[in-house]
Amino acid sequence: MTEFVVRLANRPGMLASLTERLAEAGVNIEALAAYGVDGEGVVRLIVDDATATRRCLSDAGVHAEEHQVLDAYLPHRPGELARLARRLADAGVNIDALYLLNSGPDGIELAMAVNDPEAAAPLVPVRGSVEA
């Protein structure tokens, strides 16, 4: 999965314009976090079609950072996220963004953008690798 990080002016209509352009390009947003900091809007999103998103943003003259995102699956019980965060921290891996993709009685699916995906990958549990 690929995460796109878009920085926009933090004013009415900017998120609407961005998401309308993506919709017109046939892009489905699978996860999104948007927030404002000091007059700047930051939109972090994971989409179903990275190629179409890249093209859409480029055609609109919108700069975006791209990061590889890891898919993680945790049993739905206390302490699982803490254990994962500690494993990554102990390996020197920083979590840049964390998205909740799905939550159910059997487990929680997360998407994680980290500073070192190669080091993090063996530490991140995936569906079927952990007991729920």
Secondary structure in CASP SS format (residue, H / E / C, confidence):
PFRMAT SS
TARGET T0000
AUTHOR 0000-0000-0000
METHOD secondary structure of the structure
MODEL  1
M C 1.00
T E 1.00
E E 1.00
F E 1.00
V E 1.00
V E 1.00
R E 1.00
L E 1.00
A E 1.00
N C 1.00
R C 1.00
P C 1.00
G C 1.00
M H 1.00
L H 1.00
A H 1.00
S H 1.00
L H 1.00
T H 1.00
E H 1.00
R H 1.00
L H 1.00
A H 1.00
E H 1.00
A C 1.00
G C 1.00
V C 1.00
N C 1.00
I E 1.00
E E 1.00
A E 1.00
L E 1.00
A E 1.00
A E 1.00
Y E 1.00
G E 1.00
V E 1.00
D C 1.00
G C 1.00
E E 1.00
G E 1.00
V E 1.00
V E 1.00
R E 1.00
L E 1.00
I E 1.00
V E 1.00
D C 1.00
D C 1.00
A H 1.00
T H 1.00
A H 1.00
T H 1.00
R H 1.00
R H 1.00
C H 1.00
L H 1.00
S H 1.00
D H 1.00
A C 1.00
G C 1.00
V C 1.00
H C 1.00
A E 1.00
E E 1.00
E E 1.00
H E 1.00
Q E 1.00
V E 1.00
L E 1.00
D E 1.00
A E 1.00
Y E 1.00
L E 1.00
P E 1.00
H C 1.00
R C 1.00
P C 1.00
G C 1.00
E H 1.00
L H 1.00
A H 1.00
R H 1.00
L H 1.00
A H 1.00
R H 1.00
R H 1.00
L H 1.00
A H 1.00
D H 1.00
A C 1.00
G C 1.00
V C 1.00
N C 1.00
I E 1.00
D E 1.00
A E 1.00
L E 1.00
Y E 1.00
L E 1.00
L E 1.00
N E 1.00
S E 1.00
G C 1.00
P C 1.00
D C 1.00
G E 1.00
I E 1.00
E E 1.00
L E 1.00
A E 1.00
M E 1.00
A E 1.00
V E 1.00
N C 1.00
D C 1.00
P H 1.00
E H 1.00
A H 1.00
A H 1.00
A H 1.00
P H 1.00
L H 1.00
V C 1.00
P C 1.00
V C 1.00
R C 1.00
G C 1.00
S C 1.00
V C 1.00
E C 1.00
A C 1.00
END
